[in-house]
Amino acid sequence: MRHLQRANYGQPEQLRQLGGLQVSATPYAGDSALPWHEHDEAYLCLVAAGGYTQQSSNDELECQPGLLLTHPQGHRHANRFGPSGARCISIFLGEPASNGVTRLLGDHRPLRLPDADRLLARIERELRATDDAAALALHSAVLELVALACRAGDERRSAWLQRVLERLHDDPLAAPSLHELAALAGVHPAHLARSFQRAKGVSVGEYQRGLRIVLARQALTDSHYSIAEIAAGTGFSDQSHFARVFRRATGLTPREFRQNCKSRPVPSMAS
């Protein structure tokens, strides 16, 4: 059964609506479970107490206090709660205020923030508070949490993305699968594909072809191999495929590129 909702299962103990921002704290009974469901808005879930196992289409995740989970729009999952149940803070941000928030909410991931316990205590306290400053204080705590999460998400992506780029540059002629690269990065293949596209502007396969075109340009300039031999030596299935990709990348056919290189005057050596 498919559930599209903003409010989570369960009965919130506290709920605050601050413009487009909604923050709620919801307890879940021990040894209970939530069926497969999804939400029509992206949101953050901060585990406040207890613990549970989250199932998604590709993995299981043990969720303990202090863990912050990002749930993109439509992320499908189910939960099984431990004997002591759990208490979760759900944060719906409304319209993303920055590219960093958009990136943060674009993929499902668990984040362990160094200041999570302090911010959790602040959010819990301000959710219960009733004075005139409570809304402002809650908003401030949530924004600090989101800012830390954005930075942590970017740092994590930068680290694994660098490992993937190094793997591709080390051997442009190798053909690692998306699953192999994802295992190297420690992320899901779909997450790798989306994040790589956003970071580099091209897919993993297109990026790899670009590295092979660099090798081909060098070979066309420096060697006497035939174009067919260069195509085979730089990992292209046949000469026509190589020519199409090369022209798309450089604006010239391999033959035209080689002719241009030959027609350039050789600079004289100063005496």
Backbone bond lengths (Angstrom), bond angles and torsions (degrees), N, CA, C in turn:
res aa  C-N    CA-C-N  psi(-1)  N-CA   C-N-CA  omega(-1)  CA-C   N-CA-C  phi
1 M - - - 1.459 - - 1.511 109.87 -
2 R 1.310 118.31 136.00 1.444 122.72 -176.46 1.525 109.59 -100.72
3 H 1.351 116.37 128.12 1.451 121.75 178.97 1.520 108.02 -118.07
4 L 1.316 118.50 123.19 1.446 122.83 174.28 1.517 107.01 -112.71
5 Q 1.310 116.92 115.71 1.446 118.74 -170.26 1.516 110.84 -155.51
6 R 1.338 116.19 158.32 1.451 120.28 171.06 1.517 109.25 -98.32
7 A 1.291 117.92 -44.84 1.463 120.77 176.23 1.523 109.68 -72.27
8 N 1.339 115.90 138.54 1.452 120.05 179.32 1.521 110.67 -78.16
9 Y 1.345 115.47 165.91 1.450 120.08 168.65 1.523 108.44 -58.69
10 G 1.314 116.71 155.13 1.458 120.61 180.00 1.513 110.91 93.10
11 Q 1.319 114.76 173.48 1.460 121.25 -178.23 1.527 108.96 -109.54
12 P 1.338 119.04 111.07 1.468 120.08 -179.37 1.526 111.50 -60.59
13 E 1.326 115.26 137.91 1.465 120.25 173.16 1.524 110.67 -80.32
14 Q 1.323 115.46 -35.52 1.463 120.86 174.37 1.519 108.90 -134.73
15 L 1.307 116.22 146.12 1.463 121.26 177.31 1.513 108.25 -150.49
16 R 1.319 116.32 129.02 1.459 121.79 177.10 1.519 109.21 -126.62
17 Q 1.330 115.34 133.87 1.457 122.26 175.52 1.519 106.71 -111.90
18 L 1.337 116.80 117.74 1.463 122.34 -178.25 1.523 108.05 -122.48
19 G 1.330 116.55 85.17 1.460 119.55 -173.09 1.510 109.38 64.79
20 G 1.339 117.54 -125.56 1.464 120.62 177.74 1.509 113.88 -80.35
21 L 1.340 116.67 -9.38 1.466 120.99 -178.52 1.524 110.36 -88.27
22 Q 1.327 116.25 132.55 1.466 121.40 174.73 1.517 109.04 -127.24
23 V 1.349 116.06 129.07 1.459 122.28 178.86 1.522 107.71 -126.55
24 S 1.331 116.14 130.83 1.463 119.48 179.25 1.516 109.73 -140.47
25 A 1.332 115.33 152.74 1.465 122.88 175.44 1.521 107.79 -119.40
26 T 1.333 116.27 121.72 1.465 120.79 -173.45 1.521 110.25 -128.36
27 P 1.353 117.71 128.43 1.472 120.97 174.39 1.529 110.61 -89.05
28 Y 1.321 116.03 150.51 1.459 121.91 176.73 1.530 108.55 -129.24
29 A 1.303 116.97 135.81 1.459 122.62 -174.18 1.523 111.62 -69.11
30 G 1.339 115.23 151.90 1.452 120.41 177.31 1.519 112.53 -63.71
31 D 1.343 114.72 144.87 1.464 122.79 178.95 1.526 112.89 57.42
32 S 1.328 117.15 27.03 1.465 121.21 174.80 1.526 109.25 -101.03
33 A 1.302 115.80 176.70 1.463 120.25 -178.29 1.525 109.59 -148.52
34 L 1.324 115.53 151.71 1.458 121.95 171.84 1.522 107.97 -109.71
35 P 1.327 118.64 133.89 1.465 120.39 179.88 1.530 110.89 -70.88
36 W 1.309 115.54 172.61 1.459 120.19 176.49 1.527 108.86 -58.22
37 H 1.339 115.51 131.90 1.456 120.28 -178.96 1.530 109.06 -157.91
38 E 1.302 115.69 171.68 1.461 121.87 176.16 1.523 108.57 -150.19
39 H 1.307 115.92 168.17 1.458 121.37 -176.39 1.525 109.67 -121.61
40 D 1.302 115.94 147.69 1.462 118.94 -177.85 1.523 112.21 -85.41
41 E 1.331 117.85 0.72 1.459 122.36 173.82 1.525 108.85 -133.41
42 A 1.323 115.78 144.99 1.460 119.90 173.18 1.527 109.32 -66.45
43 Y 1.333 116.09 149.68 1.461 118.94 179.37 1.528 110.55 -156.84
44 L 1.333 115.38 168.14 1.446 122.87 175.31 1.523 109.19 -109.90
45 C 1.322 116.30 143.74 1.467 121.28 175.93 1.524 108.09 -125.56
46 L 1.327 116.22 119.73 1.455 122.10 177.91 1.527 107.94 -107.05
47 V 1.330 116.60 118.32 1.462 120.73 -178.96 1.526 108.06 -75.31
48 A 1.336 116.21 116.76 1.460 121.01 -175.81 1.522 112.64 -93.12
49 A 1.325 118.53 -34.84 1.467 121.85 -177.72 1.518 109.11 -159.50
50 G 1.355 115.62 162.03 1.454 120.10 178.12 1.514 111.86 72.73
51 G 1.314 115.53 -147.09 1.455 119.56 179.78 1.512 111.45 -175.66
52 Y 1.325 115.72 160.15 1.457 120.79 179.44 1.522 109.75 -159.30
53 T 1.307 114.98 163.66 1.459 121.94 174.85 1.519 108.31 -105.09
54 Q 1.317 115.77 126.74 1.466 120.37 177.85 1.524 109.42 -103.85
55 Q 1.304 115.69 127.83 1.462 122.02 174.43 1.524 108.82 -101.99
56 S 1.316 116.14 136.74 1.461 120.99 168.64 1.516 107.15 -129.32
57 S 1.296 117.03 -174.18 1.458 119.60 -172.53 1.520 112.61 -66.00
58 N 1.348 117.90 -20.56 1.458 118.89 -174.15 1.518 115.31 -126.29
59 D 1.344 119.02 -4.58 1.452 117.90 -179.23 1.528 111.23 -162.23
60 E 1.332 114.52 175.60 1.454 122.81 171.81 1.522 107.70 -122.44
61 L 1.329 115.78 142.45 1.444 120.77 -175.56 1.526 109.09 -132.19
62 E 1.334 116.58 128.23 1.452 121.34 175.54 1.528 108.56 -85.86
63 C 1.331 116.29 120.54 1.461 122.07 -173.23 1.524 109.59 -108.34
64 Q 1.321 116.28 116.60 1.453 123.09 -177.11 1.527 110.09 -119.22
65 P 1.334 118.57 163.74 1.462 121.18 -177.83 1.530 112.42 -53.66
66 G 1.318 115.08 137.95 1.456 121.84 -179.62 1.511 113.73 94.06
67 L 1.339 118.26 -12.62 1.456 120.94 179.81 1.528 109.38 -78.91
68 L 1.316 116.17 132.71 1.461 122.05 175.15 1.520 108.28 -107.60
69 L 1.322 116.56 126.24 1.460 121.11 179.40 1.517 109.66 -113.47
70 T 1.324 115.68 135.51 1.460 120.60 172.91 1.522 108.42 -97.91
71 H 1.305 115.38 131.58 1.464 121.43 178.90 1.530 108.54 -119.09
72 P 1.329 118.43 106.28 1.460 119.05 176.60 1.523 111.49 -66.73
73 Q 1.292 115.61 164.65 1.462 120.92 178.61 1.528 109.97 -55.03
74 G 1.330 116.23 129.23 1.455 120.48 177.03 1.515 115.07 78.11
75 H 1.345 118.32 8.14 1.468 119.45 179.17 1.528 109.66 -65.29
76 R 1.316 115.88 123.04 1.465 121.79 -174.27 1.523 109.49 -94.97
77 H 1.338 116.57 128.49 1.461 120.02 -177.09 1.526 110.46 -158.36
78 A 1.329 115.62 165.80 1.461 123.39 176.28 1.524 107.45 -139.42
79 N 1.339 116.70 152.14 1.466 121.09 -175.62 1.528 111.31 -125.61
80 R 1.349 115.70 141.75 1.462 122.40 171.41 1.528 107.79 -123.04
81 F 1.319 117.07 121.15 1.457 121.33 -174.65 1.527 110.64 -92.64
82 G 1.325 115.14 145.70 1.457 121.21 179.08 1.517 111.79 -74.38
83 P 1.346 117.38 -178.76 1.473 121.53 -176.28 1.528 113.84 -58.47
84 S 1.338 117.32 -31.90 1.461 120.27 -178.34 1.526 112.74 -90.51
85 G 1.332 117.41 1.87 1.453 119.90 -178.97 1.512 111.48 71.61
86 A 1.324 116.45 -157.52 1.466 120.31 -178.80 1.524 109.27 -160.65
87 R 1.310 113.95 162.44 1.464 121.72 173.03 1.522 106.18 -131.84
88 C 1.329 116.55 128.81 1.465 121.27 -174.60 1.530 110.84 -127.20
89 I 1.327 114.91 140.30 1.458 122.25 172.96 1.524 107.22 -99.47
90 S 1.321 117.09 119.29 1.466 121.92 178.25 1.524 109.02 -105.16
91 I 1.330 115.68 133.43 1.464 121.41 -176.65 1.521 108.83 -126.63
92 F 1.310 116.34 112.54 1.461 122.71 173.18 1.527 107.14 -102.18
93 L 1.342 116.45 121.07 1.458 120.46 -171.54 1.517 113.57 -91.44
94 G 1.324 118.36 -9.11 1.455 119.32 -175.57 1.517 109.62 73.73
95 E 1.319 117.91 -143.68 1.463 121.49 180.00 1.519 109.98 -69.72
96 P 1.355 118.57 126.44 1.464 120.60 179.10 1.525 111.01 -56.82
97 A 1.332 116.01 136.02 1.460 120.78 -176.56 1.518 112.94 -91.16
98 S 1.332 118.55 -9.31 1.459 120.95 -177.05 1.514 109.57 -157.17
99 N 1.345 114.98 165.89 1.464 120.06 176.35 1.519 110.67 -63.44
100 G 1.353 116.54 -32.59 1.457 119.61 179.15 1.509 112.25 -63.04
101 V 1.341 116.85 -40.69 1.466 120.34 178.24 1.526 110.06 -68.17
102 T 1.330 116.56 -39.57 1.470 120.28 177.76 1.520 110.66 -59.67
103 R 1.347 116.66 -44.57 1.468 120.04 177.38 1.520 111.13 -63.98
104 L 1.327 116.38 -42.36 1.458 120.68 -178.77 1.514 111.17 -58.81
105 L 1.330 117.19 -43.75 1.459 121.53 -175.20 1.526 112.90 -88.35
106 G 1.327 116.83 3.08 1.458 119.27 -175.96 1.515 114.61 -81.06
107 D 1.334 117.41 -18.52 1.458 120.97 -176.93 1.526 109.59 -140.56
108 H 1.334 114.95 149.72 1.465 119.63 175.69 1.513 109.47 -78.69
109 R 1.328 116.35 127.74 1.457 119.75 177.63 1.531 109.70 -158.44
110 P 1.328 117.53 150.71 1.466 121.33 172.35 1.526 109.21 -93.87
111 L 1.319 116.91 137.83 1.461 121.90 179.25 1.523 109.19 -127.31
112 R 1.318 115.93 133.44 1.459 120.87 174.14 1.522 107.21 -110.74
113 L 1.317 116.04 107.51 1.455 121.93 -175.46 1.523 109.95 -94.26
114 P 1.334 118.43 139.10 1.462 120.09 -178.09 1.529 113.30 -63.44
115 D 1.332 117.56 -25.64 1.463 121.29 -178.40 1.527 112.75 -105.70
116 A 1.310 117.17 18.02 1.463 120.00 -173.58 1.527 112.22 -62.59
117 D 1.339 117.47 -41.01 1.464 119.72 -177.37 1.527 111.34 -63.24
118 R 1.326 116.60 -42.90 1.468 120.12 -179.89 1.524 110.73 -64.12
119 L 1.328 116.71 -44.60 1.462 119.97 -178.35 1.521 111.19 -70.36
120 L 1.330 116.49 -35.21 1.464 119.81 176.24 1.523 110.47 -60.60
121 A 1.329 116.17 -45.30 1.472 119.80 179.41 1.533 110.55 -61.77
122 R 1.327 117.03 -40.43 1.475 120.32 178.81 1.523 111.40 -63.93
123 I 1.334 115.44 -45.68 1.467 119.08 -178.24 1.521 110.47 -64.15
124 E 1.335 117.61 -43.93 1.462 121.13 178.37 1.533 110.38 -60.29
125 R 1.335 116.39 -43.88 1.465 120.33 -178.07 1.531 111.56 -64.36
126 E 1.325 116.95 -43.38 1.462 119.62 -177.27 1.530 111.94 -75.52
127 L 1.328 117.22 -25.90 1.465 118.72 173.95 1.530 110.96 -64.64
128 R 1.350 116.23 -33.65 1.463 120.06 -179.52 1.527 112.87 -85.06
129 A 1.333 116.93 -21.14 1.461 120.63 -175.06 1.535 110.97 -68.52
130 T 1.322 115.85 152.32 1.469 121.09 -178.00 1.527 112.67 -124.83
131 D 1.341 117.79 3.18 1.457 119.53 -178.94 1.527 111.27 -77.60
132 D 1.321 116.71 172.59 1.458 121.69 -174.56 1.530 113.38 -65.94
133 A 1.319 116.71 -23.43 1.462 120.03 -177.31 1.522 112.96 -90.14
134 A 1.333 118.16 -4.14 1.474 120.71 -173.56 1.522 112.41 -60.96
135 A 1.321 116.82 -43.41 1.472 119.49 -177.60 1.522 110.74 -63.13
136 L 1.338 116.89 -44.17 1.464 120.67 179.89 1.525 110.80 -64.68
137 A 1.330 116.52 -42.98 1.468 120.52 -179.50 1.525 111.20 -65.32
138 L 1.333 117.41 -39.90 1.459 121.19 178.23 1.518 110.60 -64.42
139 H 1.325 115.53 -45.10 1.458 120.05 179.56 1.528 110.25 -59.16
140 S 1.330 116.70 -42.70 1.460 121.58 179.90 1.528 111.38 -62.39
141 A 1.328 117.17 -44.64 1.464 120.64 -179.39 1.523 111.54 -64.21
142 V 1.334 115.89 -40.93 1.470 119.84 179.75 1.523 110.42 -65.68
143 L 1.339 117.34 -42.86 1.462 119.91 179.56 1.523 111.37 -63.73
144 E 1.331 117.66 -37.17 1.465 120.14 177.15 1.527 110.12 -64.84
145 L 1.324 116.84 -42.19 1.463 120.79 177.33 1.525 111.07 -60.72
146 V 1.322 116.85 -44.83 1.464 121.14 -179.01 1.525 110.53 -64.63
147 A 1.334 117.30 -41.25 1.467 120.33 179.26 1.523 110.77 -62.29
148 L 1.337 117.26 -43.87 1.467 120.49 177.68 1.523 110.89 -62.64
149 A 1.327 116.34 -40.36 1.465 120.42 -179.69 1.523 110.97 -65.62
150 C 1.332 117.31 -39.94 1.470 120.75 178.47 1.525 110.26 -61.31
151 R 1.332 116.19 -45.07 1.467 119.41 -179.65 1.520 111.31 -66.77
152 A 1.326 116.64 -42.67 1.465 119.96 179.50 1.520 110.69 -63.56
153 G 1.338 116.30 -40.52 1.461 119.76 179.19 1.511 111.81 -64.45
154 D 1.350 116.84 -41.20 1.461 120.48 179.22 1.520 111.34 -66.95
155 E 1.357 116.45 -41.01 1.467 119.67 179.26 1.526 110.80 -64.34
156 R 1.327 115.86 -42.48 1.465 119.59 -179.99 1.520 110.46 -63.80
157 R 1.340 116.20 -43.77 1.458 119.09 179.34 1.522 110.73 -64.05
158 S 1.360 117.15 -40.35 1.457 120.11 -178.93 1.527 110.90 -60.88
159 A 1.337 116.70 -39.18 1.468 120.12 -177.44 1.523 111.16 -67.14
160 W 1.341 117.10 -50.32 1.459 116.92 -176.93 1.524 111.12 -74.54
161 L 1.341 117.58 -31.15 1.456 119.89 178.09 1.528 110.42 -64.03
162 Q 1.326 116.72 -37.85 1.458 120.09 178.36 1.519 110.64 -63.86
163 R 1.340 117.36 -38.29 1.469 119.86 177.64 1.526 110.90 -62.92
164 V 1.322 116.67 -40.78 1.470 120.55 179.55 1.523 110.20 -66.40
165 L 1.330 117.17 -44.34 1.470 120.38 -179.62 1.530 111.01 -62.59
166 E 1.337 116.49 -41.50 1.464 119.76 178.36 1.524 110.68 -61.97
167 R 1.324 116.31 -39.93 1.471 120.09 178.76 1.522 110.47 -62.94
168 L 1.317 117.94 -42.85 1.465 121.15 -179.35 1.521 111.40 -68.49
169 H 1.332 117.58 -40.82 1.467 120.80 -178.47 1.521 111.99 -73.10
170 D 1.333 116.67 -32.07 1.471 119.18 -179.07 1.517 111.66 -61.49
171 D 1.314 117.37 -34.78 1.466 120.64 -178.03 1.524 109.65 -149.34
172 P 1.340 117.33 81.80 1.467 119.88 -178.46 1.523 114.10 -61.60
173 L 1.341 116.77 -18.36 1.464 119.70 -178.38 1.520 112.50 -86.94
174 A 1.319 117.12 -12.64 1.466 119.81 176.23 1.527 108.62 -71.15
175 A 1.307 115.78 161.49 1.474 120.23 -178.58 1.529 109.52 -130.14
176 P 1.341 117.76 65.09 1.466 118.66 177.58 1.520 110.77 -66.54
177 S 1.316 116.17 142.73 1.462 119.53 178.15 1.519 109.63 -76.61
178 L 1.327 115.59 164.83 1.462 120.55 177.21 1.527 110.44 -60.41
179 H 1.337 116.85 -36.66 1.460 120.61 179.25 1.533 110.97 -66.97
180 E 1.330 117.62 -37.30 1.471 120.55 177.67 1.525 110.92 -66.14
181 L 1.321 116.74 -42.35 1.462 120.34 178.80 1.527 110.59 -67.21
182 A 1.325 116.44 -37.83 1.464 120.35 178.85 1.529 110.48 -65.03
183 A 1.339 116.91 -38.74 1.464 120.35 177.40 1.526 110.41 -64.21
184 L 1.322 117.16 -40.08 1.463 121.33 176.39 1.522 110.99 -62.28
185 A 1.339 116.03 -40.92 1.462 121.07 -177.75 1.514 112.90 -77.72
186 G 1.332 116.61 -23.92 1.461 120.20 -175.86 1.509 113.14 78.76
187 V 1.341 116.97 28.94 1.467 121.48 179.04 1.523 108.24 -131.52
188 H 1.336 115.80 169.47 1.454 120.05 177.54 1.532 109.71 -74.92
189 P 1.342 118.33 145.35 1.471 120.20 -179.42 1.528 114.07 -53.50
190 A 1.332 117.36 -40.01 1.466 119.45 179.98 1.522 110.68 -66.02
191 H 1.339 116.27 -38.34 1.464 120.28 177.96 1.522 110.04 -65.53
192 L 1.335 117.07 -42.19 1.463 120.91 177.86 1.523 110.30 -59.50
193 A 1.326 117.04 -47.90 1.464 121.06 -176.73 1.528 111.32 -60.57
194 R 1.343 116.84 -46.22 1.464 120.23 -178.81 1.523 111.50 -66.73
195 S 1.324 116.39 -45.69 1.465 120.34 -176.31 1.528 111.15 -68.88
196 F 1.321 117.63 -39.22 1.466 121.30 178.12 1.524 110.03 -62.08
197 Q 1.333 116.65 -44.10 1.464 121.15 179.64 1.526 110.56 -60.58
198 R 1.342 117.03 -43.58 1.460 120.25 -179.88 1.525 111.66 -66.74
199 A 1.347 116.22 -39.76 1.460 120.05 -175.43 1.525 112.57 -74.86
200 K 1.323 117.56 -40.10 1.466 120.83 -172.86 1.532 113.66 -107.16
201 G 1.329 117.39 -11.48 1.463 119.86 178.53 1.509 114.37 81.94
202 V 1.320 117.75 -1.83 1.464 122.53 178.39 1.526 107.76 -140.73
203 S 1.322 116.42 165.17 1.458 120.41 176.64 1.527 110.13 -75.11
204 V 1.324 116.09 168.53 1.465 120.39 177.36 1.522 110.19 -59.67
205 G 1.328 116.80 -44.19 1.461 120.22 -179.83 1.520 112.68 -63.07
206 E 1.338 117.19 -41.36 1.462 120.49 178.36 1.524 111.08 -65.82
207 Y 1.324 116.07 -38.42 1.463 119.38 178.38 1.529 110.66 -63.84
208 Q 1.331 115.75 -42.53 1.460 119.67 179.28 1.534 110.92 -63.91
209 R 1.327 116.48 -40.27 1.471 118.66 177.25 1.528 110.84 -62.76
210 G 1.338 116.59 -35.72 1.460 119.90 177.15 1.521 112.06 -61.65
211 L 1.341 117.26 -39.98 1.456 120.68 177.40 1.532 110.85 -64.74
212 R 1.318 116.26 -36.59 1.466 119.63 179.11 1.532 111.21 -70.62
213 I 1.324 116.35 -32.49 1.464 119.35 176.40 1.528 110.41 -65.50
214 V 1.332 117.59 -36.50 1.469 120.78 175.71 1.526 109.99 -59.95
215 L 1.339 117.32 -44.51 1.458 120.72 177.03 1.520 111.01 -62.07
216 A 1.334 116.02 -40.70 1.463 120.26 -179.07 1.527 111.00 -65.71
217 R 1.307 118.19 -40.44 1.470 121.15 178.05 1.521 110.34 -60.57
218 Q 1.328 116.14 -42.23 1.458 119.72 179.16 1.524 110.65 -64.24
219 A 1.334 115.82 -41.99 1.463 119.76 -179.55 1.524 111.36 -66.37
220 L 1.323 117.40 -40.11 1.472 120.72 179.19 1.520 111.64 -66.13
221 T 1.318 116.38 -29.93 1.467 120.88 -178.89 1.514 111.95 -82.54
222 D 1.336 116.92 -39.75 1.458 120.59 -166.42 1.522 114.98 -106.28
223 S 1.335 118.58 -9.97 1.460 118.39 -172.19 1.521 110.74 -123.02
224 H 1.327 114.02 170.37 1.465 121.39 177.09 1.526 111.20 -109.09
225 Y 1.324 116.80 15.50 1.453 119.63 176.38 1.521 109.62 -66.57
226 S 1.328 115.59 151.72 1.464 119.72 176.24 1.530 109.05 -70.89
227 I 1.331 115.94 162.17 1.468 120.33 179.21 1.522 110.23 -63.21
228 A 1.327 117.54 -37.02 1.464 120.73 177.52 1.526 110.57 -62.59
229 E 1.340 116.69 -41.27 1.467 120.24 179.45 1.532 111.13 -66.78
230 I 1.326 116.35 -37.98 1.466 120.24 178.89 1.524 109.65 -68.00
231 A 1.321 117.13 -40.46 1.469 120.48 177.70 1.530 110.16 -58.05
232 A 1.328 116.05 -48.05 1.461 119.91 -179.32 1.527 110.94 -66.50
233 G 1.335 116.17 -38.51 1.446 120.43 -176.59 1.515 114.39 -74.27
234 T 1.320 117.48 -15.62 1.468 120.42 179.00 1.528 111.66 -109.37
235 G 1.338 116.28 17.03 1.455 120.17 167.53 1.514 116.65 88.65
236 F 1.345 117.81 15.70 1.463 119.45 178.76 1.528 109.99 -95.60
237 S 1.314 114.79 146.76 1.462 120.03 -172.11 1.517 112.68 -67.01
238 D 1.331 116.99 -34.21 1.464 120.05 178.05 1.522 108.23 -158.60
239 Q 1.338 115.21 171.83 1.462 120.19 -174.61 1.528 112.25 -66.84
240 S 1.315 117.85 -37.02 1.467 119.77 -178.29 1.528 110.86 -67.99
241 H 1.338 116.38 -40.01 1.463 119.54 175.91 1.527 110.51 -62.49
242 F 1.317 116.40 -44.55 1.457 121.59 177.30 1.526 110.65 -57.82
243 A 1.327 117.12 -44.96 1.464 120.85 -177.51 1.526 111.08 -63.73
244 R 1.336 117.03 -40.97 1.468 120.04 -179.89 1.522 111.07 -64.10
245 V 1.340 116.43 -47.18 1.462 120.49 -178.38 1.526 110.34 -65.92
246 F 1.331 116.87 -41.32 1.457 121.63 -178.95 1.526 110.74 -63.15
247 R 1.323 116.57 -43.60 1.467 119.72 -179.30 1.525 110.93 -67.23
248 R 1.328 116.41 -38.66 1.461 119.90 178.27 1.525 110.82 -62.86
249 A 1.334 116.54 -33.60 1.464 120.46 -177.21 1.519 112.86 -83.71
250 T 1.328 118.00 -33.36 1.475 120.63 -171.49 1.519 113.99 -116.04
251 G 1.340 116.79 -15.87 1.459 119.56 -175.63 1.518 113.32 84.23
252 L 1.338 117.37 -0.94 1.458 122.44 179.99 1.527 109.65 -129.59
253 T 1.336 116.13 153.01 1.459 118.55 170.56 1.529 107.84 -75.31
254 P 1.334 118.66 161.89 1.467 119.96 177.32 1.536 112.19 -56.89
255 R 1.320 116.74 -38.04 1.466 119.96 179.93 1.534 110.54 -65.60
256 E 1.338 116.08 -44.70 1.468 119.95 178.82 1.523 111.10 -62.77
257 F 1.330 116.01 -40.27 1.461 120.01 179.50 1.527 110.19 -62.56
258 R 1.334 117.30 -43.64 1.472 120.76 -179.51 1.526 110.77 -65.32
259 Q 1.334 116.19 -40.98 1.465 119.88 179.15 1.524 111.17 -63.72
260 N 1.321 116.35 -40.99 1.469 119.73 177.73 1.516 111.67 -61.71
261 C 1.334 115.55 -39.84 1.460 119.26 178.91 1.525 110.90 -64.51
262 K 1.323 117.00 -40.13 1.467 120.77 -179.11 1.512 112.12 -69.54
263 S 1.357 116.41 -30.08 1.461 119.34 -175.54 1.514 113.20 -82.75
264 R 1.329 117.33 -10.54 1.452 119.15 178.93 1.518 110.01 -71.14
265 P 1.353 117.74 134.07 1.473 119.31 179.02 1.525 110.97 -66.22
266 V 1.321 114.81 142.00 1.466 120.40 176.63 1.511 108.37 -80.47
267 P 1.346 119.11 122.70 1.471 120.21 -178.50 1.523 111.26 -64.75
268 S 1.336 114.56 138.42 1.463 119.53 -179.99 1.525 110.72 -76.51
269 M 1.326 116.10 151.36 1.456 121.77 179.43 1.518 108.35 -86.53
270 A 1.315 116.20 127.74 1.451 119.54 178.91 1.526 109.01 -71.09
271 S 1.336 117.10 137.43 1.469 120.73 -179.39 1.516 110.79 -82.80
